[in-house]
């Protein structure tokens, strides 16, 4: 679980840095074209600098999603089987009651 917490912290930190860069560029007293160019350059530089970390975070996030999907599918199968077995038990109980009724 600590690996997941550190991943979330890293993602939050990265989001904060990106948000700060964007806010700084947008509120700077420069022309729109210059601000957009500067923002694009900063984003490209940030991506290039942190590309391995971003790729690793993406990989871990996808693995976590796959694991959660597997666990949910397994729980759904268990629940479905439980419902089926309850229905079978109820049907058997009704059948036995019907047999008892027909014997009288």
VENFEN-V912012 format. One record per pair of residues at least 24 apart in sequence whose C-alpha atoms are under 10 Angstrom apart, sorted by the first residue. I is the first residue (numbers start at 1). J is the second residue. If there is no record, write none. Layout:
I,J / I,J
//
This chain:
3,60 / 4,60 / 4,61 / 4,64 / 7,56 / 7,57 / 7,58 / 7,60 / 7,61 / 8,57 / 8,61 / 10,53 / 10,54 / 10,57 / 11,53 / 11,54 / 11,57 / 11,58 / 14,46 / 14,50 / 14,53 / 14,54 / 17,46 / 18,42 / 18,43 / 18,46 / 21,46
//
